[in-house]
Amino acid sequence: MSGADGGARRSQAFRLPGRHGYAVEFSPYVPGRLACAAAQYYGIAGCGTLAVLEQNEAGICLFRSFDWNDGLFDVTWSENNEHVLVTSSGDGSLQIWDTANPTGPLQVYKEHTQEVYSVDWSQTRGEQVVVSGSWDQTAKLWDPTVGRSLCTFKGHEGIIYSTIWSPHIPGCFASASGDQTLRIWDVKTPGVKVVIPGHQAEILSCDWCKYDENLLVTGAVDCSLKGWDLRNVRQPVFNLVGHTYAVRRVKFSPFHATLLASCSYDFTVRFWDFSKPNPLLETVEHHTEFTCGLDLSLHNHGQVADCAWDELVKIYTPSCLAAPV
């Protein structure tokens, strides 16, 4: 199903003039609140903006806006304070922001030597740590209350595009890289735990299944999504094809064990159920530029947010998620 609105129901849009969207993430606390990390000039030059948006019956409105002197490429919400967010930037730094303190960042951590493309706050209870991934080929572990990194993870031989905490296993995160590998790390032990040569192309994104601690998905420049079972990584457990340009971001559903979403440089967002013979459920075509950011709401069943280089952030419910899957 596709079309002018891509088949999406109840779609709302918000324009960020002169800003090209890189990442979106729903608040884990406040239904309808959304953060977007964006950059001027497609992230090549200029400054960046963190936009915190609120959805209501009338549409989407700007709740807070923060500017930084370089492009912002990723954003993650704190898991223990509803007002706090972390962004990652083209200048190699991380910024900690507080929506209750709109003057500027609470902290700036600059240790990476190149662009930081990924930042993620830990998902498991009892931990309040952040992982970042950079073009300098390293991932770093941070405690937001400490002014320096706790640990640096080396081993990738290319840009790290994505770093994502396991929602199941404390201290465990995955990283996806331009070196064509997916790697699994444990913060308690030095060195990489698992190396998966996932694609014969740069891997731009990865995510963990919310229902199976051994299952991950990768999305790559070869236009495919692949599923990986950590108990046997020699072959993917699924291979989803349909995108016509690089897959920029992949996300598992928080509500369905076999459902996931992907967005791409082909301007589309696609929804998949890898358990079905015909896994592609829906293609949403409502952007006119590279679609880079994607998230699925924990609060509102079936609700999706995305952002693209066409300056638009959209919140919608695709038709395939409007009814029980």
Secondary structure, 3 states (H helix, E strand, C coil): CCCCCCCEEEEEEEECCCCEEEEEEECCCCCCEEEEEEEHHHHCCCCEEEEEEEEECCEEEEEEEEEECCCEEEEEECCCCCCEEEEEECCCEEEEEECCECCCCCEEEECCCCCEEEEEECCCCCCCCEEEEECCCCEEEECCCCCCEEEEECCCCCCEEEEEECCCCCCEEEEEECCCCEEEEECCCCCEEEEECCCCCCEEEEEECCCCCCEEEEEECCCCEEEEECCECCCCCEEECCCCCCEEEEEECCCCCCEEEEEECCCCEEEEECCCCCCEEEEECCCCCCEEEEEECCCCCCCEEEEECCCEEEEEEEHHHHCCC
